[in-house]
Protein backbone atom coordinates (compact mmCIF):
# COMPACT_ATOMS: atom_id res chain seq x y z
CA UNK A 1 0.00 0.00 0.00
CA UNK A 2 1.42 3.40 -0.95
CA UNK A 3 2.37 5.57 2.01
CA UNK A 4 -0.07 8.30 1.00
CA UNK A 5 -2.93 5.83 0.79
CA UNK A 6 -2.07 4.43 4.22
CA UNK A 7 -1.90 7.94 5.65
CA UNK A 8 -5.29 8.86 4.15
CA UNK A 9 -6.81 5.68 5.59
CA UNK A 10 -5.44 6.40 9.03
CA UNK A 11 -6.64 10.00 8.85
CA UNK A 12 -10.13 8.87 7.91
CA UNK A 13 -10.19 6.43 10.84
CA UNK A 14 -9.10 9.15 13.25
CA UNK A 15 -11.71 11.52 11.84
CA UNK A 16 -14.44 8.91 12.20
CA UNK A 17 -13.32 8.22 15.79
CA UNK A 18 -13.41 11.92 16.66
CA UNK A 19 -16.85 12.34 15.11
CA UNK A 20 -18.13 9.37 17.15
CA UNK A 21 -16.55 10.75 20.30
CA UNK A 22 -18.08 14.18 19.77
CA UNK A 23 -21.45 12.62 18.91
CA UNK A 24 -21.43 10.54 22.11
CA UNK A 25 -20.49 13.57 24.20
CA UNK A 26 -23.20 15.62 22.51
CA UNK A 27 -25.76 12.87 23.09
CA UNK A 28 -24.80 12.65 26.76
CA UNK A 29 -25.08 16.42 27.11
CA UNK A 30 -28.45 16.42 25.35
CA UNK A 31 -29.71 13.63 27.60
CA UNK A 32 -28.76 15.48 30.75
CA UNK A 33 -29.51 19.03 29.58
CA UNK A 34 -33.18 18.33 28.86
CA UNK A 35 -33.68 18.54 32.59
CA UNK A 36 -34.86 21.78 34.14
CA UNK A 37 -33.97 22.58 37.73
CA UNK A 38 -34.25 25.39 40.24
CA UNK A 39 -32.81 25.79 43.73
CA UNK A 40 -33.26 28.16 46.65
CA UNK A 41 -32.57 28.54 50.35
CA UNK A 42 -33.96 30.65 53.17
CA UNK A 43 -33.11 31.15 56.83
CA UNK A 44 -35.37 29.37 59.34
CA UNK A 45 -33.46 30.26 62.50
CA UNK A 46 -36.13 31.27 65.04
CA UNK A 47 -36.37 35.07 65.24
CA UNK A 48 -36.33 34.82 69.05
CA UNK A 49 -34.87 32.36 71.52
CA UNK A 50 -37.16 29.45 72.27
CA UNK A 51 -37.04 25.84 73.42
CA UNK A 52 -34.83 23.44 71.48
CA UNK A 53 -35.66 19.86 70.54
CA UNK A 54 -33.75 16.59 70.43
CA UNK A 55 -32.73 16.23 74.07
CA UNK A 56 -35.47 15.89 76.66
CA UNK A 57 -33.16 16.84 79.52
CA UNK A 58 -32.87 20.48 78.50
CA UNK A 59 -34.11 22.91 81.14
CA UNK A 60 -34.18 26.22 79.25
CA UNK A 61 -34.52 27.77 75.78
CA UNK A 62 -31.63 28.41 73.40
CA UNK A 63 -29.27 31.22 74.35
CA UNK A 64 -27.05 31.70 71.28
CA UNK A 65 -26.24 30.82 67.68
CA UNK A 66 -23.29 29.06 66.02
CA UNK A 67 -24.72 29.47 62.54
CA UNK A 68 -28.12 29.90 60.90
CA UNK A 69 -30.54 27.09 60.16
CA UNK A 70 -31.96 26.82 56.64
CA UNK A 71 -34.65 25.42 54.43
CA UNK A 72 -33.13 24.45 51.08
CA UNK A 73 -35.17 23.39 48.07
CA UNK A 74 -34.51 21.75 44.72
CA UNK A 75 -37.20 21.71 42.04
CA UNK A 76 -36.57 19.10 39.33
CA UNK A 77 -38.49 18.87 36.05
CA UNK A 78 -37.54 16.14 33.56
CA UNK A 79 -39.00 17.90 30.51
CA UNK A 80 -40.83 21.19 29.96
CA UNK A 81 -44.55 20.82 30.71
CA UNK A 82 -44.02 17.59 32.68
CA UNK A 83 -44.79 17.37 36.42
CA UNK A 84 -42.28 19.00 38.75
CA UNK A 85 -40.62 17.31 41.74
CA UNK A 86 -39.74 19.05 45.00
CA UNK A 87 -36.98 18.05 47.40
CA UNK A 88 -37.13 20.09 50.62
CA UNK A 89 -34.19 19.87 53.04
CA UNK A 90 -34.67 21.26 56.55
CA UNK A 91 -32.19 21.95 59.36
CA UNK A 92 -34.69 20.62 61.89
CA UNK A 93 -35.07 17.69 64.27
CA UNK A 94 -38.07 16.32 62.39
CA UNK A 95 -40.88 16.78 59.90
CA UNK A 96 -44.28 17.19 61.62
CA UNK A 97 -46.86 15.23 59.66
CA UNK A 98 -49.40 18.06 59.92
CA UNK A 99 -46.88 20.42 58.30
CA UNK A 100 -46.04 17.96 55.53
CA UNK A 101 -49.71 17.25 54.80
CA UNK A 102 -50.74 20.89 54.78
CA UNK A 103 -47.88 22.19 52.65
CA UNK A 104 -48.04 19.30 50.17
CA UNK A 105 -51.74 19.99 49.58
CA UNK A 106 -50.97 23.66 49.01
CA UNK A 107 -48.18 22.90 46.53
CA UNK A 108 -50.48 20.54 44.65
CA UNK A 109 -53.11 23.26 44.36
CA UNK A 110 -50.73 26.13 43.54
CA UNK A 111 -48.23 24.40 41.27
CA UNK A 112 -49.90 21.17 40.20
CA UNK A 113 -47.29 19.05 41.99
CA UNK A 114 -48.81 15.77 43.24
CA UNK A 115 -48.04 14.40 46.69
CA UNK A 116 -45.82 11.63 45.36
CA UNK A 117 -43.55 14.26 43.80
CA UNK A 118 -42.85 16.07 47.09
CA UNK A 119 -40.19 14.83 49.51
CA UNK A 120 -39.65 16.67 52.80
CA UNK A 121 -36.45 15.65 54.58
CA UNK A 122 -34.59 16.88 57.64
CA UNK A 123 -31.10 16.78 59.10
CA UNK A 124 -32.38 15.77 62.57
CA UNK A 125 -30.11 18.33 64.22
CA UNK A 126 -30.49 18.32 68.00
CA UNK A 127 -29.59 22.02 68.11
CA UNK A 128 -32.73 23.25 66.37
CA UNK A 129 -36.09 24.53 67.62
CA UNK A 130 -38.94 22.56 69.14
CA UNK A 131 -41.72 21.95 66.63
CA UNK A 132 -45.47 21.50 66.91
CA UNK A 133 -45.43 17.69 67.01
CA UNK A 134 -45.43 14.86 69.53
CA UNK A 135 -41.70 14.85 70.30
CA UNK A 136 -41.96 18.29 71.91
CA UNK A 137 -44.10 16.87 74.71
CA UNK A 138 -40.95 15.43 76.29
CA UNK A 139 -39.83 19.00 77.04
CA UNK A 140 -40.69 20.79 80.28
CA UNK A 141 -42.59 23.56 78.52
CA UNK A 142 -45.50 25.58 79.89
CA UNK A 143 -48.43 27.08 77.96
CA UNK A 144 -46.43 30.20 77.07
CA UNK A 145 -43.64 28.07 75.64
CA UNK A 146 -46.10 26.01 73.61
CA UNK A 147 -47.60 29.18 72.15
CA UNK A 148 -44.13 30.26 71.07
CA UNK A 149 -43.57 26.85 69.44
CA UNK A 150 -46.85 27.05 67.54
CA UNK A 151 -46.21 30.63 66.45
CA UNK A 152 -42.79 29.55 65.15
CA UNK A 153 -44.38 26.63 63.29
CA UNK A 154 -46.61 29.05 61.38
CA UNK A 155 -43.64 31.30 60.58
CA UNK A 156 -41.60 28.26 59.50
CA UNK A 157 -44.36 27.12 57.15
CA UNK A 158 -44.29 30.53 55.49
CA UNK A 159 -40.52 30.33 54.98
CA UNK A 160 -40.88 26.92 53.36
CA UNK A 161 -43.60 28.26 51.08
CA UNK A 162 -41.34 31.13 50.03
CA UNK A 163 -38.36 28.84 49.37
CA UNK A 164 -40.46 26.49 47.25
CA UNK A 165 -41.83 29.39 45.21
CA UNK A 166 -38.29 30.72 44.63
CA UNK A 167 -37.00 27.31 43.52
CA UNK A 168 -39.83 26.95 41.01
CA UNK A 169 -39.20 30.49 39.75
CA UNK A 170 -35.51 29.57 39.33
CA UNK A 171 -36.24 26.69 36.92
CA UNK A 172 -33.84 26.60 33.95
CA UNK A 173 -32.12 24.02 31.71
CA UNK A 174 -29.85 21.78 33.73
CA UNK A 175 -27.58 18.76 33.69
CA UNK A 176 -28.09 16.21 36.47
CA UNK A 177 -25.56 13.57 37.49
CA UNK A 178 -25.32 11.14 40.38
CA UNK A 179 -22.63 9.16 42.20
CA UNK A 180 -21.68 7.63 45.52
CA UNK A 181 -18.82 8.30 47.92
CA UNK A 182 -17.84 7.23 51.42
CA UNK A 183 -17.24 8.86 54.80
CA UNK A 184 -16.22 6.93 57.88
CA UNK A 185 -17.16 8.67 61.13
CA UNK A 186 -20.60 7.08 61.71
CA UNK A 187 -20.57 4.30 64.32
CA UNK A 188 -23.31 1.89 65.38
CA UNK A 189 -24.27 3.10 68.85
CA UNK A 190 -26.15 0.02 70.08
CA UNK A 191 -24.27 -2.10 72.62
CA UNK A 192 -21.66 -3.34 72.11
CA UNK A 193 -20.87 0.07 70.59
CA UNK A 194 -19.11 -0.05 67.25
CA UNK A 195 -19.83 -3.70 66.47
CA UNK A 196 -23.23 -3.43 64.78
CA UNK A 197 -23.96 -2.79 61.08
CA UNK A 198 -23.04 0.52 59.43
CA UNK A 199 -23.43 2.21 56.06
CA UNK A 200 -20.75 4.78 55.24
CA UNK A 201 -22.01 5.57 51.75
CA UNK A 202 -22.51 9.18 50.65
CA UNK A 203 -25.05 9.48 47.82
CA UNK A 204 -24.62 12.66 45.74
CA UNK A 205 -26.82 14.36 43.14
CA UNK A 206 -25.16 17.19 41.19
CA UNK A 207 -27.25 19.88 39.47
CA UNK A 208 -25.38 22.02 36.93
CA UNK A 209 -26.45 24.62 34.40
CA UNK A 210 -25.81 24.28 30.66
CA UNK A 211 -22.31 25.72 31.08
CA UNK A 212 -21.45 23.16 33.76
CA UNK A 213 -21.55 25.54 36.75
CA UNK A 214 -22.78 23.69 39.81
CA UNK A 215 -26.13 25.05 40.98
CA UNK A 216 -27.09 22.45 43.54
CA UNK A 217 -25.73 19.46 45.42
CA UNK A 218 -28.01 16.99 47.19
CA UNK A 219 -26.24 14.53 49.48
CA UNK A 220 -26.97 12.18 52.34
CA UNK A 221 -25.38 10.30 55.20
CA UNK A 222 -26.72 7.70 57.64
CA UNK A 223 -25.76 9.12 61.02
CA UNK A 224 -27.46 10.88 63.91
CA UNK A 225 -26.84 14.63 63.78
CA UNK A 226 -25.83 14.70 67.44
CA UNK A 227 -22.20 15.75 67.74
CA UNK A 228 -23.27 18.66 69.94
CA UNK A 229 -25.52 19.08 72.96
CA UNK A 230 -25.25 22.85 73.37
CA UNK A 231 -27.90 25.53 73.96
CA UNK A 232 -27.17 27.31 70.68
CA UNK A 233 -28.69 27.07 67.24
CA UNK A 234 -26.56 24.90 64.97
CA UNK A 235 -27.04 22.47 62.10
CA UNK A 236 -24.41 20.19 63.70
CA UNK A 237 -22.08 18.27 61.33
CA UNK A 238 -24.65 18.35 58.51
CA UNK A 239 -24.97 22.12 58.87
CA UNK A 240 -21.21 22.58 58.65
CA UNK A 241 -21.02 20.24 55.64
CA UNK A 242 -23.68 22.21 53.77
CA UNK A 243 -22.06 25.55 54.52
CA UNK A 244 -18.63 24.21 53.52
CA UNK A 245 -19.99 22.98 50.19
CA UNK A 246 -21.69 26.33 49.54
CA UNK A 247 -18.36 28.07 50.20
CA UNK A 248 -16.64 25.65 47.82
CA UNK A 249 -19.29 26.06 45.10
CA UNK A 250 -20.42 29.69 45.49
CA UNK A 251 -23.26 29.41 42.96
CA UNK A 252 -24.72 26.30 44.58
CA UNK A 253 -27.24 25.37 47.25
CA UNK A 254 -26.14 22.28 49.23
CA UNK A 255 -29.00 20.09 50.52
CA UNK A 256 -28.54 17.33 53.11
CA UNK A 257 -30.75 14.36 53.93
CA UNK A 258 -30.35 11.88 56.76
CA UNK A 259 -30.12 8.24 55.77
CA UNK A 260 -31.21 5.37 57.99
CA UNK A 261 -29.03 6.57 60.83
CA UNK A 262 -31.31 6.07 63.82
CA UNK A 263 -28.84 3.68 65.46
CA UNK A 264 -25.70 5.49 64.24
CA UNK A 265 -23.76 8.19 66.09
CA UNK A 266 -20.81 10.43 65.23
CA UNK A 267 -18.18 9.10 67.62
CA UNK A 268 -16.32 10.53 69.43
CA UNK A 269 -18.43 13.65 69.91
CA UNK A 270 -19.47 16.58 72.13
CA UNK A 271 -16.93 19.20 71.02
CA UNK A 272 -17.22 21.95 68.43
CA UNK A 273 -13.89 20.89 66.97
CA UNK A 274 -15.21 17.41 66.25
CA UNK A 275 -18.45 18.81 64.83
CA UNK A 276 -16.61 21.03 62.36
CA UNK A 277 -14.23 18.17 61.53
CA UNK A 278 -17.07 15.78 60.68
CA UNK A 279 -18.69 18.47 58.57
CA UNK A 280 -15.44 18.95 56.62
CA UNK A 281 -14.98 15.20 56.20
CA UNK A 282 -18.48 14.83 54.78
CA UNK A 283 -18.03 17.87 52.54
CA UNK A 284 -14.75 16.48 51.18
CA UNK A 285 -16.44 13.12 50.53
CA UNK A 286 -19.08 14.93 48.47
CA UNK A 287 -16.47 16.97 46.62
CA UNK A 288 -14.55 13.82 45.75
CA UNK A 289 -17.67 12.44 44.07
CA UNK A 290 -18.38 15.71 42.27
CA UNK A 291 -14.82 15.85 40.91
CA UNK A 292 -14.97 12.30 39.56
CA UNK A 293 -16.84 11.09 36.50
CA UNK A 294 -20.44 11.08 37.72
CA UNK A 295 -23.20 9.29 35.83
CA UNK A 296 -25.62 11.44 33.81
CA UNK A 297 -29.31 10.90 34.45
CA UNK A 298 -31.69 10.59 31.53
CA UNK A 299 -34.46 13.16 31.83
CA UNK A 300 -37.25 10.94 33.13
CA UNK A 301 -38.61 10.90 36.65
CA UNK A 302 -41.59 9.32 38.37
CA UNK A 303 -42.78 8.80 41.92
CA UNK A 304 -45.03 6.86 44.26
CA UNK A 305 -46.30 7.76 47.74
CA UNK A 306 -48.55 5.78 50.04
CA UNK A 307 -49.06 5.01 53.70
CA UNK A 308 -48.91 1.55 55.20
CA UNK A 309 -50.79 0.75 58.39
CA UNK A 310 -48.30 -0.24 61.10
CA UNK A 311 -49.57 -1.67 64.38
CA UNK A 312 -48.56 -1.06 67.96
CA UNK A 313 -48.19 -4.14 70.12
CA UNK A 314 -50.80 -3.29 72.76
CA UNK A 315 -52.89 -0.56 74.32
CA UNK A 316 -52.09 0.44 77.90
CA UNK A 317 -54.98 0.16 80.32
CA UNK A 318 -56.39 3.17 82.13
CA UNK A 319 -54.96 1.78 85.36
CA UNK A 320 -51.47 1.52 83.86
CA UNK A 321 -51.69 5.07 82.53
CA UNK A 322 -52.91 6.50 85.84
CA UNK A 323 -50.10 4.70 87.67
CA UNK A 324 -47.55 6.37 85.39
CA UNK A 325 -49.26 9.70 85.98
CA UNK A 326 -49.00 9.22 89.73
CA UNK A 327 -45.58 7.62 90.16
CA UNK A 328 -43.67 8.19 86.92
CA UNK A 329 -40.97 10.71 86.08
CA UNK A 330 -41.64 13.83 84.01
CA UNK A 331 -41.52 11.92 80.72
CA UNK A 332 -43.95 9.29 82.02
CA UNK A 333 -46.35 11.95 83.24
CA UNK A 334 -46.42 13.77 79.92
CA UNK A 335 -46.91 10.43 78.15
CA UNK A 336 -49.74 9.53 80.52
CA UNK A 337 -51.48 12.89 80.01
CA UNK A 338 -51.48 12.36 76.25
CA UNK A 339 -52.74 8.78 76.50
CA UNK A 340 -55.57 9.87 78.81
CA UNK A 341 -56.45 12.69 76.43
CA UNK A 342 -56.78 10.15 73.61
CA UNK A 343 -59.03 8.01 75.80
CA UNK A 344 -61.23 10.98 76.65
CA UNK A 345 -61.44 12.27 73.08
CA UNK A 346 -61.84 9.00 71.17
CA UNK A 347 -62.89 6.50 73.80
CA UNK A 348 -59.88 4.35 72.92
CA UNK A 349 -56.20 4.48 72.11
CA UNK A 350 -55.47 4.10 68.42
CA UNK A 351 -53.25 1.10 67.74
CA UNK A 352 -52.38 1.75 64.10
CA UNK A 353 -50.30 4.42 62.42
CA UNK A 354 -50.33 5.57 58.78
CA UNK A 355 -46.64 5.26 57.95
CA UNK A 356 -45.36 7.10 54.81
CA UNK A 357 -43.37 5.28 52.14
CA UNK A 358 -42.16 7.14 49.03
CA UNK A 359 -40.11 6.06 46.04
CA UNK A 360 -38.67 8.11 43.19
CA UNK A 361 -37.13 6.75 40.01
CA UNK A 362 -34.71 9.11 38.24
CA UNK A 363 -33.70 8.18 34.71
CA UNK A 364 -33.31 4.46 34.12
CA UNK A 365 -30.73 4.09 36.84
CA UNK A 366 -31.48 5.63 40.22
CA UNK A 367 -34.05 4.50 42.81
CA UNK A 368 -34.51 6.93 45.69
CA UNK A 369 -36.57 5.71 48.65
CA UNK A 370 -37.85 7.95 51.47
CA UNK A 371 -39.07 6.42 54.72
CA UNK A 372 -40.70 8.19 57.65
CA UNK A 373 -39.47 8.14 61.23
CA UNK A 374 -36.11 7.43 62.78
CA UNK A 375 -35.14 4.42 60.67
CA UNK A 376 -32.35 2.04 61.72
CA UNK A 377 -29.57 1.06 59.34
CA UNK A 378 -30.89 -2.46 58.66
CA UNK A 379 -33.50 -1.04 56.27
CA UNK A 380 -30.94 0.67 54.06
CA UNK A 381 -28.71 -2.39 53.94
CA UNK A 382 -31.60 -4.72 53.12
CA UNK A 383 -33.11 -2.49 50.43
CA UNK A 384 -29.78 -1.77 48.75
CA UNK A 385 -28.89 -5.47 48.71
CA UNK A 386 -32.29 -6.19 47.19
CA UNK A 387 -32.47 -3.37 44.63
CA UNK A 388 -28.84 -2.56 43.81
CA UNK A 389 -26.21 -1.12 46.10
CA UNK A 390 -24.89 1.66 43.86
CA UNK A 391 -28.24 2.63 42.31
CA UNK A 392 -30.41 2.71 45.45
CA UNK A 393 -30.60 5.56 47.96
CA UNK A 394 -32.58 5.33 51.18
CA UNK A 395 -33.59 8.45 53.06
CA UNK A 396 -34.94 8.26 56.60
CA UNK A 397 -36.59 11.03 58.65
CA UNK A 398 -38.74 11.98 55.65
CA UNK A 399 -42.32 13.25 55.31
CA UNK A 400 -43.21 12.44 58.95
CA UNK A 401 -40.92 11.78 61.91
CA UNK A 402 -43.30 10.04 64.30
CA UNK A 403 -40.90 7.82 66.32
CA UNK A 404 -38.18 5.19 65.88
CA UNK A 405 -38.62 2.52 63.20
CA UNK A 406 -36.71 -0.56 64.33
CA UNK A 407 -35.96 -3.57 62.17
CA UNK A 408 -37.20 -6.94 63.39
CA UNK A 409 -33.74 -7.58 64.81
CA UNK A 410 -33.72 -4.33 66.80
CA UNK A 411 -37.35 -4.79 67.86
CA UNK A 412 -36.48 -8.20 69.37
CA UNK A 413 -33.35 -6.87 71.04
CA UNK A 414 -35.24 -3.94 72.55
CA UNK A 415 -33.20 -1.12 74.01
CA UNK A 416 -33.67 2.52 73.13
CA UNK A 417 -34.36 2.25 69.40
CA UNK A 418 -36.48 -0.87 69.81
CA UNK A 419 -38.55 0.00 72.85
CA UNK A 420 -37.82 2.71 75.42
CA UNK A 421 -37.80 5.68 73.01
CA UNK A 422 -41.51 5.28 72.27
CA UNK A 423 -42.59 7.22 75.38
CA UNK A 424 -40.75 10.34 74.21
CA UNK A 425 -42.82 10.28 71.02
CA UNK A 426 -46.05 9.72 73.01
CA UNK A 427 -46.73 6.33 71.40
CA UNK A 428 -48.86 3.79 73.32
CA UNK A 429 -46.38 0.90 73.14
CA UNK A 430 -43.64 -0.70 71.08
CA UNK A 431 -44.40 -1.71 67.49
CA UNK A 432 -46.00 -5.05 66.75
CA UNK A 433 -43.69 -7.54 65.04
CA UNK A 434 -43.87 -7.64 61.25
CA UNK A 435 -43.35 -3.97 60.48
CA UNK A 436 -40.07 -4.46 58.59
CA UNK A 437 -41.53 -6.81 55.97
CA UNK A 438 -44.58 -4.56 55.59
CA UNK A 439 -42.41 -1.55 54.82
CA UNK A 440 -40.02 -3.41 52.51
CA UNK A 441 -42.91 -5.00 50.60
CA UNK A 442 -44.50 -1.60 49.96
CA UNK A 443 -41.16 -0.28 48.69
CA UNK A 444 -40.81 -3.27 46.37
CA UNK A 445 -44.31 -2.77 44.96
CA UNK A 446 -43.57 0.90 44.32
CA UNK A 447 -40.29 0.06 42.59
CA UNK A 448 -42.00 -2.55 40.41
CA UNK A 449 -44.75 -0.10 39.44
CA UNK A 450 -42.28 2.65 38.53
CA UNK A 451 -40.25 0.29 36.34
CA UNK A 452 -43.28 -0.53 34.21
CA UNK A 453 -44.17 3.09 33.45
Helices and strands as residue ranges (DSSP letters): H 3-33, E 35-43, E 64-65, E 70-77, E 84-90, H 97-111, G 115-117, E 118-122, G 134-138, H 143-169, E 172-182, E 186-188, E 201-208, E 214-221, E 232-233, H 236-248, E 253-258, E 264-266, H 272-291, E 295-296, E 301-311, H 318-327, H 330-346, E 352-362, E 366-371, E 374-375, H 377-387, E 392-395, E 404-405, H 408-413, H 415-418, G 420-423, H 435-451
